[in-house]
């Protein structure tokens, strides 16, 4: 006999609880998600290349910076850590408290459902203008842009150049460069 736990039957945690936990965690709607201790070498290599490309593309974009995983506190029961992000504005305190302009997630087998569904919907609802999903094993990316009717897939493939417009500035990323 099998049964499924219903979300409202699970204990609900807060940021105060999150701050006490050891290891890497995300908290989404009060539900804790354990993160793998360290991503594999390919995952880390791709993320470092993404950060390099973001930093290079943002040189003329005053007020916007690229970040590796940073705690983004969306609410009292939700804290996530995008793999990489572009933040336009000053971060004060321990947490990012407003949506990044761009959030990157690098898919692993254990995170695919959470990244493609849960975070996709969460980032949209929070107002993240661009959501980029990276598939390291297939060397593919998907770039989504916020619209009033949901995210719109703007780029999908191994390579491609995409212009991100943040209203206060723009940046261009050639996704071919993140694989090498």
C-alpha positions, 0 to 999 in steps of 0.5 A: 500500500502506498500513500502520498503526503499532502502538502498541508500535512507537512510541517511548515518551517520559517526563515528562523528555522532555516537559519539554524540548519547546517548544510545547504538548504532551500526553503520553499513555501515552508518546505525544506529542500536539501541541496547536494553538498557540492555540485559535480565538476562540470556543473561548477565549471559551467557556473564559473563560466556563466559568472565570468560572462555575466561580469564581463557583460555587466561592465558598463551596467552601473548598479548591476552585479553578477552573483554566485549562489546568494540567499534570496529571501522571498518571504518568511517561509521561502529562501532560495539560492539561484546558481547565478543571478544578476542583481540591480540594486544594493543588497543590504543585510544577510539576504537579497530581499528583492527579485534579481533581474536574471536567475540561472539554475543549472539542472541536475537529475535531483533538481530537475522537477524543482527547477523546471516547475517549482522554481519556474513558477516561484520566480515568475510570481516573484517578478524575476524578469529572466529565468535561464535554465541550463542543462549541463549534460545536453549542453542546452539552455532555455531563456524565459522572459517574464510577460503578463501571461507567464514566462515566454521561452525566448531562446532554446539550444546549445548556443545563441546570443541573447540580449537581456534588457533590464530597462536601466541597462542591457547585457548580451550573452553568447551562450556558446561560451559557457560550455568551454 
